[in-house]
Each structure stands twice: as structure tokens, then as C-alpha cells.
């Protein structure tokens, strides 16, 4: 979960009154994880490890 202060509207400047919802944060996090080749928990996928030349490491990970 993101820090609660992230969801408080800003009070001045170009982003005055702008607020980010918890749903938006979760959507952005999920998109980022997909973009970098991670699973929903933020761990590298087997495919990403292979891409990085670390396929051997995947054999020892119990979450894959």
C-alpha cells in the first residue's frame, strides 16, 4: 500500500487540488510490473530472468 499522504489533495501550484486514488496507484503499479517483466507481487518472471541471462537462477526460486 502506498503512503496515505499520497492520497491527500495538493494545496498549491500547478497541481492544486489534484488527488491520486488508491485504484490509480494500483493500476500504475500493475502496468509498471508488466512493463519490466515482473509478476503481480513485484518479482521477476522466469522469462525476464532468462532474458537477463539468469535463467539458472529461476530453477532455485519457489515462486516460479
Residue pairs with C-beta under 8 A, 6 or more apart in sequence:
1 22
2 22
2 25
6 20
6 25
7 19
7 20
7 21
7 22
8 19
9 17
9 18
9 19
10 16
10 17
10 18
10 19
11 17
30 40
33 39
33 40
33 42
36 48
37 44
37 45
37 47
37 48
37 51
38 44
38 45
38 48
39 45
39 63
41 63
43 61
43 63
44 52
45 64
46 55
46 58
46 64
49 55
49 57
49 58
50 58
58 64
